[in-house]
Amino acid sequence: MITLLVDYNWEKFLPFSWTRPLWDLRMGIFTFLQRIGKLYGNVYGYTHREYLRGLFSSYPEDKWTEQTLLLIPTIYFEEYPDFRRNKDTLFLDKYNRPFGVFLKNFRIFDFTKEFDGAIEKIDSVILIERPWEFLDYISSQIEKDYKISNKKSFKPYKGVVMVGTTEIFIDTSVEVEPGVIIDASEGPVYIDSGAKIMGNSYIKGPVYIGKSSTIMPLTKLNKNVVIGPVVKAGGEITNSIIWGYSNKQHDGFLGDSIIAEWVNVGAGTQFSNLKNTYGTIKMFYYPQKEEIETNRQFLGALIGPHAKIGINSIINCGTVMGAFTSTVGGKITSGFIPDFTWIDDEEMDLNKAIEIAKRMMIRRDFSLTEKYESMIRVIYELSKQYKKKRSARKRS
């Protein structure tokens, strides 16, 4: 059986899904593709978006005749069910939402259409449909990923305090400086290859630190944190995700937030995750082109790929910064900042956005390829439909 992860409903996860298919997003130790591959094997990713196909691997055409399990990748497993069936079967999650289908003969299935076959509810699976919902599952996902990783070892480090050592994995290539405290008493800590943990940092699990990432001196990672790969992280971070090649190495608080790849957060930036009124927080949701109620009391910001945040910024709770945006330092940023917006409401010049991306990528020893540049140009055009509405923040 082939397992095929389909890039379905990708608009629901903007701005993060502009630059990558859903199966390449990371909510724990593994991406969705890596995790489902470990669980079910023989897994592939498929995207119908032409502009991403040259950057991400796709389904091999010589497999098209085989029995296939199609899954929407943004799913959380409470348990790991066997999906093999003797007839075509549509699977519903715990809340009766379709998330997968078993097909005896391969075809790309449209989850919006009626299904002529068996329908089965699986209570141990939850479909994630909004980007901020990732934050609900960081803790348990790290714990589950840690178990299926089958890695539980580390070498002793001089001057380093470790608590709950049965739940700690540190790759042998990792450098940990004296004064660091690693506490896995409430959840595992997994530190991947090539990472560096600098002096007097405090790491309280569950935490995943990705490959070749650097944790700056005096950093506090206070539970439910996913970082990397190749990220520089500093300050205080809790219940948040920072994806690859981004930089938040300076002091400042980050809570209940997600930062996409290739983002730079200026020194002294603070992210608010709670209203002064203790009320629930609204956030811009791309499919509806407006702010919607999240029913969450704690929620920080969603920062899209290649965004740049000026020094000493205040990022208000419920802020969404689109892809290739930039804010000036020393100001409060709130609401929805549309993709390709420069400083306040000025539109970012497309060629300037590409040039800025090139400069940052070179600093990480990457070159911006023709295919990547072509992707940026397509995103620029597609994102125009979301610029018509700019949220007006009201007190509630």
Buried (B, 14 or more C-beta within 10 A) or exposed (E): BBBBBBBBBBEBBBBBBBBBBBBBBBBBBBBBBBBBBBBBEEBBBBBEBEBBBEBBEBBEEEEBEBBBBBBBBBBBBEEBBEBEBEEBBBBBBBEEBBBBBBBBEBEBBEBEEEBEBEEBEBEEBBBBBBBBBBBBBBBBBBBBBBEEBEBBEBEEBEEBEBBBEEBBBBBEEBEBBEBBBBBBEBBBBBBBEBBBBBBEBBBBBBBBBBBBBBBBEBBBBBBBBBBBBBBBBBBBBBBBBBBBBBBBBBBBBBBBBBBBBBBBBBBBBBBBBBBEEEEBBBBBBBBEEEBEEBEBBBBBBBBBBBBBBBBBBBBBBBBBBBBBBBBBEEBEBBBBBBBBBBEEEEEBEBEEBBEBBBEBBEEEEBEBEEEBBBBBBBBBEBBEEBBEEEBEBEEE
